[in-house]
Amino acid sequence: MSSAISPLAPKARAAYSAYATRRDLADELADCLDAMHEYASNRNGTYLWDQAVWHLAHATEAIAFVSVAPRKDRRDRHRIAATVTMSAILAFERAYAMSLSYDEHGRYNPAPGSEYPFSVSDIGRATVQILGSTWHAESLPWGVGAYIEEQGEAQGYTLAVDGDGDLYLGDDARGGDRTYMTDASAADGLDTLAERIADLVLSLHTTTD
């Protein structure tokens, strides 16, 4: 995305802050909304951009209506316009943020590190922090897994993901037998996954001993 586009929403937010306290400062905000509407209209065809176009048009109408409303109604109309405008800015920001994950050909192309906030090797290292100071984790190449072992032990556990995308723990003492965590996902969070793996390691380790 062009760096000339990114100031659109922040500039609108600044104009909104001024307008929210003084309804006579509508012109600058309206200009910001027009610029955002033009940008969004050139990218419609996706749900988020279509929603942004609708919200921006609605906000522009709401602001314009304040100045022509009867004097007794202007305060309430101004309050409504301010609320509608913030919804429009948020809709634009959501659509813009999502568009950053796609290239000019429409292919999903998130920035490195943005799609998955941590690797499987990160889970392994977080796991040994829970298990205690005698436990260690060694990252597998490219961070696709981790080898977890206790100091002084000849065999350990391999934390990895299979071809179907399921997280598993392989137990060396049992010939590499795998215990799958088919319900686990990155959305569970690093700490939660580390706690589950630590519990599993301890249960297998105790059984082996």
C-alpha positions as a Python dict, from the first residue, in 0.01 Angstrom:
ca = {
    (1, 'M'): (0, 0, 0),
    (2, 'S'): (117, 353, -74),
    (3, 'S'): (242, 548, 224),
    (4, 'A'): (27, 838, 97),
    (5, 'I'): (-283, 639, 187),
    (6, 'S'): (-203, 547, 546),
    (7, 'P'): (-262, 899, 692),
    (8, 'L'): (-626, 899, 577),
    (9, 'A'): (-775, 740, 889),
    (10, 'P'): (-547, 918, 1144),
    (11, 'K'): (-627, 1252, 980),
    (12, 'A'): (-998, 1172, 995),
    (13, 'R'): (-966, 1081, 1363),
    (14, 'A'): (-801, 1416, 1434),
    (15, 'A'): (-1076, 1601, 1247),
    (16, 'Y'): (-1335, 1391, 1428),
    (17, 'S'): (-1196, 1489, 1769),
    (18, 'A'): (-1235, 1856, 1679),
    (19, 'Y'): (-1583, 1805, 1535),
    (20, 'A'): (-1701, 1605, 1837),
    (21, 'T'): (-1667, 1917, 2055),
    (22, 'R'): (-1753, 2182, 1794),
    (23, 'R'): (-2008, 2112, 1524),
    (24, 'D'): (-1898, 2422, 1328),
    (25, 'L'): (-1576, 2231, 1238),
    (26, 'A'): (-1756, 1995, 1003),
    (27, 'D'): (-1588, 2095, 676),
    (28, 'E'): (-1247, 1939, 746),
    (29, 'L'): (-1405, 1618, 870),
    (30, 'A'): (-1630, 1601, 563),
    (31, 'D'): (-1325, 1641, 338),
    (32, 'C'): (-1153, 1351, 520),
    (33, 'L'): (-1458, 1131, 480),
    (34, 'D'): (-1479, 1216, 110),
    (35, 'A'): (-1115, 1111, 61),
    (36, 'M'): (-1171, 786, 248),
    (37, 'H'): (-1492, 720, 53),
    (38, 'E'): (-1311, 768, -278),
    (39, 'Y'): (-1033, 532, -171),
    (40, 'A'): (-1279, 268, -45),
    (41, 'S'): (-1500, 296, -356),
    (42, 'N'): (-1206, 205, -576),
    (43, 'R'): (-1167, -118, -376),
    (44, 'N'): (-1525, -232, -331),
    (45, 'G'): (-1633, -581, -421),
    (46, 'T'): (-1520, -726, -89),
    (47, 'Y'): (-1747, -729, 213),
    (48, 'L'): (-1529, -508, 434),
    (49, 'W'): (-1471, -242, 169),
    (50, 'D'): (-1841, -244, 75),
    (51, 'Q'): (-1925, -192, 442),
    (52, 'A'): (-1674, 93, 465),
    (53, 'V'): (-1827, 264, 160),
    (54, 'W'): (-2175, 240, 312),
    (55, 'H'): (-2066, 371, 654),
    (56, 'L'): (-1870, 660, 503),
    (57, 'A'): (-2162, 769, 285),
    (58, 'H'): (-2395, 747, 583),
    (59, 'A'): (-2156, 956, 795),
    (60, 'T'): (-2125, 1225, 529),
    (61, 'E'): (-2503, 1250, 507),
    (62, 'A'): (-2537, 1268, 885),
    (63, 'I'): (-2287, 1554, 910),
    (64, 'A'): (-2455, 1749, 628),
    (65, 'F'): (-2795, 1705, 791),
    (66, 'V'): (-2682, 1875, 1112),
    (67, 'S'): (-2644, 2216, 946),
    (68, 'V'): (-2992, 2207, 791),
    (69, 'A'): (-3172, 2064, 1094),
    (70, 'P'): (-3390, 2296, 1306),
    (71, 'R'): (-3181, 2477, 1569),
    (72, 'K'): (-3350, 2288, 1852),
    (73, 'D'): (-3253, 1954, 1700),
    (74, 'R'): (-2892, 2031, 1607),
    (75, 'R'): (-2736, 1916, 1935),
    (76, 'D'): (-2896, 1573, 1909),
    (77, 'R'): (-2820, 1550, 1538),
    (78, 'H'): (-2459, 1644, 1605),
    (79, 'R'): (-2430, 1369, 1863),
    (80, 'I'): (-2574, 1117, 1619),
    (81, 'A'): (-2341, 1235, 1341),
    (82, 'A'): (-2040, 1199, 1567),
    (83, 'T'): (-2136, 841, 1655),
    (84, 'V'): (-2199, 748, 1292),
    (85, 'T'): (-1871, 905, 1185),
    (86, 'M'): (-1665, 704, 1433),
    (87, 'S'): (-1833, 386, 1307),
    (88, 'A'): (-1732, 485, 953),
    (89, 'I'): (-1371, 548, 1051),
    (90, 'L'): (-1354, 212, 1227),
    (91, 'A'): (-1505, 37, 924),
    (92, 'F'): (-1242, 196, 699),
    (93, 'E'): (-961, 97, 935),
    (94, 'R'): (-1082, -266, 947),
    (95, 'A'): (-1099, -288, 569),
    (96, 'Y'): (-761, -123, 525),
    (97, 'A'): (-592, -345, 784),
    (98, 'M'): (-727, -657, 614),
    (99, 'S'): (-615, -535, 272),
    (100, 'L'): (-255, -522, 391),
    (101, 'S'): (-256, -903, 403),
    (102, 'Y'): (-313, -931, 27),
    (103, 'D'): (-84, -849, -264),
    (104, 'E'): (-178, -665, -584),
    (105, 'H'): (-301, -992, -737),
    (106, 'G'): (-542, -1064, -451),
    (107, 'R'): (-331, -1343, -301),
    (108, 'Y'): (-320, -1377, 75),
    (109, 'N'): (25, -1252, 171),
    (110, 'P'): (47, -1147, 538),
    (111, 'A'): (361, -983, 668),
    (112, 'P'): (613, -1232, 815),
    (113, 'G'): (527, -1305, 1176),
    (114, 'S'): (179, -1153, 1158),
    (115, 'E'): (-26, -1463, 1074),
    (116, 'Y'): (117, -1681, 1353),
    (117, 'P'): (250, -1487, 1652),
    (118, 'F'): (468, -1775, 1774),
    (119, 'S'): (629, -2091, 1639),
    (120, 'V'): (612, -2449, 1765),
    (121, 'S'): (964, -2408, 1901),
    (122, 'D'): (838, -2112, 2106),
    (123, 'I'): (584, -2346, 2266),
    (124, 'G'): (864, -2587, 2354),
    (125, 'R'): (1071, -2316, 2519),
    (126, 'A'): (769, -2188, 2711),
    (127, 'T'): (696, -2544, 2822),
    (128, 'V'): (1034, -2598, 2986),
    (129, 'Q'): (992, -2271, 3176),
    (130, 'I'): (692, -2437, 3341),
    (131, 'L'): (859, -2776, 3388),
    (132, 'G'): (1151, -2635, 3583),
    (133, 'S'): (1521, -2557, 3567),
    (134, 'T'): (1629, -2915, 3491),
    (135, 'W'): (1433, -2920, 3166),
    (136, 'H'): (1561, -2789, 2834),
    (137, 'A'): (1420, -2735, 2485),
    (138, 'E'): (1613, -2734, 2159),
    (139, 'S'): (1448, -2582, 1853),
    (140, 'L'): (1416, -2795, 1543),
    (141, 'P'): (1527, -2635, 1213),
    (142, 'W'): (1318, -2331, 1111),
    (143, 'G'): (1133, -2342, 1442),
    (144, 'V'): (891, -2610, 1320),
    (145, 'G'): (926, -2808, 1642),
    (146, 'A'): (1119, -2854, 1964),
    (147, 'Y'): (1298, -3137, 2140),
    (148, 'I'): (1220, -3136, 2511),
    (149, 'E'): (1432, -3329, 2758),
    (150, 'E'): (1524, -3335, 3124),
    (151, 'Q'): (1885, -3303, 3228),
    (152, 'G'): (2052, -3641, 3269),
    (153, 'E'): (1785, -3831, 3077),
    (154, 'A'): (1880, -4024, 2763),
    (155, 'Q'): (1544, -3982, 2594),
    (156, 'G'): (1307, -3692, 2554),
    (157, 'Y'): (1000, -3565, 2368),
    (158, 'T'): (956, -3419, 2023),
    (159, 'L'): (696, -3145, 1990),
    (160, 'A'): (594, -3095, 1626),
    (161, 'V'): (308, -3067, 1377),
    (162, 'D'): (212, -3346, 1136),
    (163, 'G'): (111, -3318, 772),
    (164, 'D'): (-250, -3253, 867),
    (165, 'G'): (-156, -2958, 1086),
    (166, 'D'): (-215, -3135, 1418),
    (167, 'L'): (17, -3066, 1709),
    (168, 'Y'): (166, -3376, 1870),
    (169, 'L'): (420, -3487, 2127),
    (170, 'G'): (640, -3781, 2036),
    (171, 'D'): (778, -3994, 2322),
    (172, 'D'): (1127, -4139, 2256),
    (173, 'A'): (1092, -4385, 2543),
    (174, 'R'): (796, -4542, 2363),
    (175, 'G'): (956, -4560, 2023),
    (176, 'G'): (835, -4218, 1918),
    (177, 'D'): (469, -4287, 1994),
    (178, 'R'): (270, -3972, 1934),
    (179, 'T'): (9, -3812, 2155),
    (180, 'Y'): (-198, -3579, 1942),
    (181, 'M'): (-358, -3252, 2046),
    (182, 'T'): (-604, -3225, 1759),
    (183, 'D'): (-805, -2952, 1929),
    (184, 'A'): (-504, -2724, 1981),
    (185, 'S'): (-452, -2410, 1773),
    (186, 'A'): (-247, -2091, 1783),
    (187, 'A'): (-563, -1910, 1892),
    (188, 'D'): (-535, -2087, 2230),
    (189, 'G'): (-234, -1869, 2308),
    (190, 'L'): (127, -1951, 2390),
    (191, 'D'): (80, -1977, 2767),
    (192, 'T'): (-220, -2210, 2748),
    (193, 'L'): (-51, -2440, 2497),
    (194, 'A'): (268, -2450, 2704),
    (195, 'E'): (71, -2548, 3014),
    (196, 'R'): (-104, -2829, 2826),
    (197, 'I'): (224, -2961, 2685),
    (198, 'A'): (390, -2941, 3027),
    (199, 'D'): (107, -3144, 3183),
    (200, 'L'): (135, -3401, 2904),
    (201, 'V'): (513, -3428, 2938),
    (202, 'L'): (487, -3482, 3313),
    (203, 'S'): (217, -3746, 3274),
    (204, 'L'): (425, -3939, 3021),
    (205, 'H'): (744, -3891, 3217),
    (206, 'T'): (590, -4020, 3538),
    (207, 'T'): (451, -4325, 3359),
    (208, 'T'): (792, -4399, 3207),
    (209, 'D'): (967, -4370, 3541),
}
